């Protein structure tokens, strides 16, 4: 039993370690964010409800069966004197059952327009769902990149601490050999302490970025996320030089507006249908006591068929005003789509320019980082030989740290800019990894 307990304890420890070391890829984070998003869940339910509404509207073409029944007792019924005989008109005990089958024959376009409206509403909700999924992918992608950026800054601060440890040790060696004074030792120690504070700040930023991403993917906020994807060197695509116009947009919001416009146009036809009558056919079966025969108190039945005509006339111009209102709503929907198209085209154009700038910034900061590394390495060698001041070396180390952070950030900033561009045009690649 003791060995079994020990084995289970080791197994739990190994399981905990593997869970802590398990990484999260960008593509997985986007998928989890879509699964966790309450907005996407609500939109998915709205889309399903629209499907049921369409089926309900289409079912109005199917004949309707109505069933009704009643039973009651009358304490007093009318009587009539026929000759020397008094006849009761009806029965004190009454039973009635009716079965009626009705089907619309002509509705002036009401029924067909309602079905088509619900069909367009179904597609509209479907595109709204796609728009919400795109938004969830965009937000989770940004959060993942922000976490990578925070971790890059942590790594840069750690590298700076390692360099400052070496500088501090070198200064102490120089001091012992009489080649440095106490001011140099204090300068090196002060730089090291400042970097410790910056390291703590970066660690806090890293934890905050992890909490934000955890909230979006539905993970516990106290569980640190370790991104498994490494950031590749940015490569500017060949299509980046192509001009952005409205034809390049694949945003589901624009497609949703197309269905919204169709809805508005169909509403015009639905309101115009009020000018025409409704004609429906029916057939029924009636059984009861006394039913149609008030003089015969026995059970009897009958069949009936016929047509029903209903035609409403509003003398105040209600239908005409409704038609004009629907036309204005359709025009408004078209203008709203034009405005959204213009705004998204502008957004995509600026996002493309920002992407180009981010790539140029990556190239420039990479060159600066290499220069700063080479410069610091040469200065360190001179400082050890007593040919370079400690203050100047610390300045170069601070510059190296700054350029390293800028270089690491420029790589993430490129993919942030790419994310903005992919979202602006609605590119499917936003759902994938790097």
C-alpha positions as CSV (number, residue, x, y, z in Angstrom):
1,X,0.0,0.0,0.0
2,X,2.9,2.3,0.8
3,X,4.5,1.7,-2.6
4,X,1.1,2.2,-4.3
5,X,0.7,5.6,-2.6
6,X,4.2,6.6,-3.6
7,X,3.6,5.6,-7.2
8,X,0.4,7.7,-7.4
9,X,2.1,10.7,-5.8
10,X,4.9,10.5,-8.5
11,X,2.3,10.1,-11.2
12,X,0.4,13.2,-10.0
13,X,3.6,15.2,-9.8
14,X,4.6,14.2,-13.4
15,X,1.1,15.1,-14.6
16,X,1.3,18.5,-12.9
17,X,4.7,19.2,-14.5
18,X,3.5,18.1,-18.0
19,X,0.4,20.4,-17.6
20,X,2.6,23.3,-16.6
21,X,4.9,22.8,-19.4
22,X,2.2,22.2,-22.0
23,X,2.3,25.0,-24.6
24,X,-0.5,26.7,-26.4
25,X,-0.3,27.4,-30.2
26,X,-1.8,30.5,-31.8
27,X,-4.2,28.4,-33.9
28,X,-5.4,26.5,-30.8
29,X,-5.9,29.8,-28.9
30,X,-8.1,31.1,-31.7
31,X,-10.2,28.0,-31.7
32,X,-10.6,28.0,-27.9
33,X,-11.5,31.7,-28.0
34,X,-14.3,31.0,-30.5
35,X,-15.6,28.1,-28.4
36,X,-15.5,30.2,-25.2
37,X,-16.9,33.5,-26.6
38,X,-20.3,34.2,-25.2
39,X,-21.0,36.5,-28.1
40,X,-20.3,33.7,-30.6
41,X,-22.5,31.3,-28.5
42,X,-25.4,33.9,-28.5
43,X,-25.0,34.5,-32.2
44,X,-25.0,30.8,-32.9
45,X,-28.3,30.5,-31.1
46,X,-29.7,33.5,-33.0
47,X,-28.7,31.8,-36.2
48,X,-30.4,28.5,-35.2
49,X,-33.5,30.5,-34.2
50,X,-33.6,32.1,-37.6
51,X,-33.6,28.6,-39.2
52,X,-36.6,27.6,-37.1
53,X,-38.4,30.9,-38.0
54,X,-37.9,30.1,-41.7
55,X,-39.3,26.6,-41.3
56,X,-42.2,28.0,-39.4
57,X,-42.9,30.5,-42.2
58,X,-42.6,27.8,-44.9
59,X,-45.0,25.6,-42.9
60,X,-47.8,28.1,-43.6
61,X,-48.2,26.7,-47.1
62,X,-49.2,23.3,-45.5
63,X,-53.0,22.9,-44.8
64,X,-54.1,23.6,-41.3
65,X,-56.2,21.2,-39.4
66,X,-58.5,22.6,-36.7
67,X,-60.3,20.6,-34.1
68,X,-62.9,22.0,-31.7
69,X,-65.4,20.4,-29.4
70,X,-68.0,21.5,-26.8
71,X,-70.5,20.1,-24.4
72,X,-73.1,22.0,-22.4
73,X,-76.5,21.7,-20.7
74,X,-79.4,24.2,-21.1
75,X,-81.9,24.4,-18.3
76,X,-84.5,26.0,-20.6
77,X,-84.8,26.0,-24.3
78,X,-87.2,27.8,-26.7
79,X,-90.5,26.1,-27.5
80,X,-92.9,26.5,-30.5
81,X,-96.6,25.7,-30.7
82,X,-97.3,23.7,-33.8
83,X,-101.1,23.0,-33.9
84,X,-102.0,21.2,-30.7
85,X,-98.4,20.2,-30.1
86,X,-95.6,22.1,-28.4
87,X,-92.1,21.4,-29.9
88,X,-88.8,22.2,-28.3
89,X,-86.4,24.1,-30.5
90,X,-83.2,22.4,-29.7
91,X,-81.9,20.1,-26.9
92,X,-81.0,20.6,-23.3
93,X,-78.0,18.3,-23.7
94,X,-75.7,19.6,-26.4
95,X,-72.6,18.0,-27.9
96,X,-70.6,19.3,-30.8
97,X,-67.3,18.3,-32.6
98,X,-65.9,20.0,-35.6
99,X,-63.0,19.1,-37.8
100,X,-61.8,21.8,-40.3
101,X,-59.0,21.6,-42.9
102,X,-58.1,25.0,-44.4
103,X,-55.4,25.9,-47.0
104,X,-54.4,29.4,-48.4
105,X,-55.2,29.7,-52.1
106,X,-54.3,33.3,-52.7
107,X,-52.7,35.8,-50.4
108,X,-51.6,38.6,-52.7
109,X,-48.0,37.7,-52.1
110,X,-48.1,37.9,-48.3
111,X,-47.2,34.3,-47.8
112,X,-44.4,34.1,-50.3
113,X,-42.9,37.4,-49.1
114,X,-42.9,36.2,-45.5
115,X,-41.2,33.0,-46.4
116,X,-38.5,34.8,-48.4
117,X,-38.0,37.4,-45.7
118,X,-37.4,34.6,-43.1
119,X,-35.0,32.9,-45.6
120,X,-33.0,36.1,-46.0
121,X,-33.1,36.6,-42.2
122,X,-31.6,33.1,-41.9
123,X,-28.6,34.0,-44.1
124,X,-28.3,37.4,-42.3
125,X,-27.9,35.7,-38.9
126,X,-25.5,33.3,-40.4
127,X,-23.3,36.1,-41.6
128,X,-23.6,37.8,-38.2
129,X,-22.3,34.6,-36.7
130,X,-19.3,34.6,-39.0
131,X,-18.6,38.3,-38.1
132,X,-18.6,37.5,-34.4
133,X,-16.3,34.5,-35.0
134,X,-14.0,36.8,-37.0
135,X,-14.0,39.3,-34.2
136,X,-13.2,36.6,-31.6
137,X,-10.3,35.4,-33.8
138,X,-9.0,38.9,-34.1
139,X,-9.1,39.6,-30.4
140,X,-7.5,36.3,-29.4
141,X,-4.8,36.7,-32.0
142,X,-3.9,40.1,-30.7
143,X,-3.9,38.8,-27.1
144,X,-1.6,35.9,-28.1
145,X,0.8,38.3,-29.8
146,X,0.7,40.7,-26.8
147,X,1.7,37.7,-24.6
148,X,4.6,36.9,-27.0
149,X,5.7,40.5,-26.8
150,X,5.6,40.5,-23.0
151,X,7.7,37.3,-22.9
152,X,10.2,38.8,-25.4
153,X,10.7,41.8,-23.1
154,X,11.2,39.5,-20.2
155,X,13.8,37.6,-22.2
156,X,15.5,40.8,-23.1
157,X,15.6,42.0,-19.5
158,X,17.1,38.7,-18.4
159,X,19.8,39.0,-21.1
160,X,20.6,42.5,-19.8
161,X,20.8,41.3,-16.2
162,X,23.3,38.6,-17.3
163,X,25.4,41.3,-19.0
164,X,25.3,43.6,-16.0
165,X,26.3,40.7,-13.7
166,X,29.4,40.3,-15.9
167,X,30.1,44.1,-15.8
168,X,29.7,44.2,-12.1
169,X,32.2,41.4,-11.6
170,X,34.6,43.0,-14.1
171,X,34.4,46.3,-12.2
172,X,35.2,44.5,-8.9
173,X,38.2,42.8,-10.5
174,X,39.4,46.2,-11.9
175,X,38.9,47.8,-8.5
176,X,41.0,45.1,-6.8
177,X,43.8,45.8,-9.4
178,X,43.5,49.6,-8.8
179,X,42.1,50.3,-12.3
180,X,38.6,51.4,-11.0
181,X,37.3,53.3,-8.0
182,X,34.3,53.0,-5.7
183,X,32.2,55.3,-8.0
184,X,32.5,52.7,-10.8
185,X,31.4,50.0,-8.4
186,X,28.4,52.1,-7.4
187,X,27.5,52.9,-11.0
188,X,27.5,49.2,-11.9
189,X,25.5,48.3,-8.9
190,X,22.9,51.0,-9.6
191,X,22.5,49.9,-13.2
192,X,22.0,46.3,-12.0
193,X,19.3,47.3,-9.5
194,X,17.5,49.4,-12.1
195,X,17.5,46.4,-14.4
196,X,16.1,44.3,-11.6
197,X,13.2,46.7,-11.2
198,X,12.6,46.6,-15.0
199,X,12.6,42.9,-14.9
200,X,9.9,42.9,-12.2
201,X,7.9,45.3,-14.3
202,X,8.2,43.1,-17.4
203,X,7.2,40.0,-15.3
204,X,4.1,41.8,-14.3
205,X,3.2,42.8,-17.9
206,X,3.7,39.1,-18.8
207,X,1.3,37.9,-16.1
208,X,-1.3,40.5,-17.2
209,X,-1.0,39.5,-20.8
210,X,-1.5,35.9,-19.8
211,X,-4.6,36.7,-17.8
212,X,-6.1,38.6,-20.7
213,X,-5.5,35.7,-23.1
214,X,-6.8,33.2,-20.5
215,X,-10.0,35.1,-20.1
216,X,-10.6,35.0,-23.9
217,X,-10.0,31.2,-24.2
218,X,-11.8,30.3,-21.0
219,X,-8.8,29.2,-19.0
220,X,-8.3,29.9,-15.2
221,X,-6.7,33.4,-14.8
222,X,-4.1,32.1,-12.4
223,X,-2.8,29.5,-14.9
224,X,0.2,31.0,-16.7
225,X,0.1,30.4,-20.5
226,X,3.2,29.3,-22.3
227,X,2.9,30.0,-26.0
228,X,4.4,27.1,-28.0
229,X,4.7,29.0,-31.3
230,X,8.0,30.8,-32.1
231,X,7.9,34.0,-34.0
232,X,9.4,33.5,-37.5
233,X,11.2,36.3,-39.2
234,X,8.7,38.5,-41.1
235,X,8.5,38.0,-44.8
236,X,6.5,40.6,-46.7
237,X,4.1,38.9,-49.2
238,X,4.2,39.7,-52.9
239,X,0.6,40.9,-52.9
240,X,1.4,43.7,-50.5
241,X,2.0,46.1,-53.4
242,X,-1.5,45.6,-54.8
243,X,-3.9,48.4,-54.3
244,X,-6.7,47.8,-51.8
245,X,-10.2,48.4,-53.1
246,X,-13.7,47.2,-52.1
247,X,-13.4,44.0,-54.3
248,X,-10.6,42.8,-51.9
249,X,-12.9,42.9,-48.9
250,X,-14.2,39.5,-47.6
251,X,-15.8,40.8,-44.4
252,X,-19.0,38.9,-43.4
253,X,-20.5,42.2,-42.3
254,X,-20.8,43.3,-45.9
255,X,-22.5,40.0,-46.9
256,X,-24.8,40.5,-44.0
257,X,-25.7,43.9,-45.3
258,X,-26.6,42.3,-48.7
259,X,-29.1,40.1,-46.9
260,X,-30.3,43.1,-44.9
261,X,-31.0,45.0,-48.1
262,X,-32.9,42.0,-49.5
263,X,-35.0,42.0,-46.4
264,X,-35.8,45.6,-46.9
265,X,-36.8,45.1,-50.5
266,X,-39.0,42.2,-49.6
267,X,-40.7,44.3,-46.9
268,X,-41.8,46.6,-49.7
269,X,-43.5,43.7,-51.5
270,X,-45.0,42.5,-48.2
271,X,-46.6,45.9,-47.6
272,X,-47.9,46.1,-51.1
273,X,-49.6,42.8,-50.7
274,X,-52.0,44.5,-48.3
275,X,-53.7,46.0,-51.4
276,X,-55.0,42.5,-52.4
277,X,-57.4,40.1,-50.7
278,X,-56.9,36.8,-48.9
279,X,-58.6,33.7,-50.3
280,X,-58.5,30.4,-48.6
281,X,-60.3,27.1,-49.1
282,X,-61.7,24.9,-46.4
283,X,-63.4,21.5,-45.9
284,X,-64.8,20.2,-42.7
285,X,-66.7,17.5,-40.9
286,X,-69.2,18.3,-38.1
287,X,-70.8,15.9,-35.7
288,X,-73.0,16.5,-32.7
289,X,-76.3,16.5,-30.9
290,X,-78.5,18.1,-32.1
291,X,-75.9,19.6,-34.5
292,X,-77.6,21.3,-37.5
293,X,-81.0,19.7,-36.9
294,X,-82.7,21.4,-34.0
295,X,-85.8,19.4,-34.3
296,X,-84.1,16.0,-34.2
297,X,-82.4,15.4,-30.8
298,X,-80.3,12.5,-32.0
299,X,-76.7,12.5,-33.2
300,X,-76.2,13.7,-36.8
301,X,-73.2,14.8,-38.9
302,X,-72.4,16.6,-42.2
303,X,-69.6,17.6,-44.5
304,X,-68.9,21.1,-45.7
305,X,-66.6,22.7,-48.2
306,X,-66.2,26.3,-49.3
307,X,-64.1,29.4,-49.8
308,X,-63.3,32.3,-47.5
309,X,-62.6,35.8,-48.8
310,X,-61.2,38.6,-46.7
311,X,-60.3,42.0,-48.0
312,X,-59.4,44.9,-45.7
313,X,-59.5,48.6,-46.8
314,X,-57.9,51.3,-44.8
315,X,-59.4,54.6,-45.7
316,X,-56.6,56.6,-44.0
317,X,-53.8,55.5,-46.4
318,X,-52.1,53.1,-44.0
319,X,-50.9,50.7,-46.6
320,X,-49.6,53.4,-48.9
321,X,-47.6,54.9,-46.0
322,X,-46.2,51.6,-45.0
323,X,-45.0,51.0,-48.6
324,X,-43.3,54.4,-48.7
325,X,-41.7,53.7,-45.3
326,X,-40.4,50.4,-46.5
327,X,-38.8,52.0,-49.5
328,X,-37.1,54.6,-47.3
329,X,-35.8,51.8,-45.1
330,X,-34.4,49.9,-48.1
331,X,-32.6,53.1,-49.3
332,X,-31.2,53.6,-45.8
333,X,-29.8,50.0,-45.8
334,X,-28.1,50.6,-49.1
335,X,-26.5,53.8,-47.8
336,X,-25.4,52.1,-44.6
337,X,-23.6,49.4,-46.7
338,X,-21.9,52.0,-48.8
339,X,-20.7,53.7,-45.7
340,X,-19.4,50.5,-44.2
341,X,-17.7,49.5,-47.5
342,X,-16.0,52.9,-47.6
343,X,-14.9,52.7,-44.0
344,X,-13.5,49.1,-44.3
345,X,-11.7,50.0,-47.6
346,X,-10.0,52.9,-45.8
347,X,-9.2,50.7,-42.8
348,X,-7.7,48.0,-45.1
349,X,-5.6,50.6,-46.9
350,X,-4.2,52.1,-43.8
351,X,-3.6,48.6,-42.3
352,X,-1.6,47.7,-45.5
353,X,0.6,50.8,-45.2
354,X,1.2,50.1,-41.5
355,X,2.2,46.5,-42.5
356,X,4.8,47.9,-44.9
357,X,6.1,50.2,-42.3
358,X,6.3,47.4,-39.7
359,X,8.4,45.4,-42.1
360,X,10.8,48.2,-42.8
361,X,11.0,48.9,-39.0
362,X,11.9,45.2,-38.5
363,X,14.7,45.4,-41.0
364,X,16.1,48.7,-39.5
365,X,15.9,47.6,-35.9
366,X,17.6,44.3,-36.8
367,X,20.5,46.3,-38.3
368,X,20.7,48.5,-35.3
369,X,20.6,45.5,-32.9
370,X,23.6,43.9,-34.7
371,X,25.6,47.2,-34.6
372,X,24.8,47.6,-30.9
373,X,25.9,44.0,-30.1
374,X,29.2,44.5,-32.0
375,X,29.7,47.9,-30.4
376,X,29.1,46.5,-26.9
377,X,31.4,43.5,-27.4
378,X,34.3,45.7,-28.5
379,X,33.7,48.2,-25.6
380,X,33.6,45.3,-23.1
381,X,37.0,44.1,-24.2
382,X,38.4,47.7,-23.9
383,X,36.9,48.1,-20.5
384,X,38.5,44.9,-19.2
385,X,41.9,46.2,-20.3
386,X,41.3,49.6,-18.6
387,X,41.0,51.5,-21.9
388,X,37.2,52.2,-21.6
389,X,35.3,53.9,-18.7
390,X,32.7,52.0,-16.8
391,X,30.1,54.7,-17.3
392,X,30.5,54.6,-21.0
393,X,30.2,50.8,-21.0
394,X,27.0,51.0,-18.9
395,X,25.6,53.5,-21.4
396,X,26.4,51.1,-24.3
397,X,24.8,48.3,-22.3
398,X,21.6,50.3,-21.9
399,X,21.6,51.1,-25.6
400,X,22.1,47.5,-26.4
401,X,19.1,46.5,-24.2
402,X,17.0,49.2,-25.8
403,X,17.8,48.1,-29.3
404,X,17.3,44.5,-28.4
405,X,13.8,45.3,-27.0
406,X,13.0,47.3,-30.1
407,X,14.1,44.5,-32.4
408,X,12.1,41.8,-30.5
409,X,9.1,44.2,-30.4
410,X,9.4,44.9,-34.1
411,X,9.0,41.2,-35.0
412,X,5.8,41.1,-32.9
413,X,4.6,44.5,-34.2
414,X,4.8,43.2,-37.7
415,X,2.5,40.3,-37.0
416,X,0.2,42.7,-35.0
417,X,0.1,44.9,-38.1
418,X,-0.6,41.8,-40.2
419,X,-3.4,40.8,-37.9
420,X,-5.0,44.3,-38.4
421,X,-4.7,43.8,-42.2
422,X,-6.2,40.3,-42.2
423,X,-9.1,41.5,-40.0
424,X,-9.7,44.5,-42.2
425,X,-10.0,42.5,-45.4
426,X,-11.6,39.4,-43.7
427,X,-8.9,37.1,-44.8
428,X,-9.4,33.4,-43.8
429,X,-5.7,33.2,-42.7
430,X,-6.6,35.1,-39.5
431,X,-7.9,31.8,-38.1
432,X,-4.6,30.1,-38.5
433,X,-1.1,30.4,-37.1
434,X,1.9,32.3,-38.3
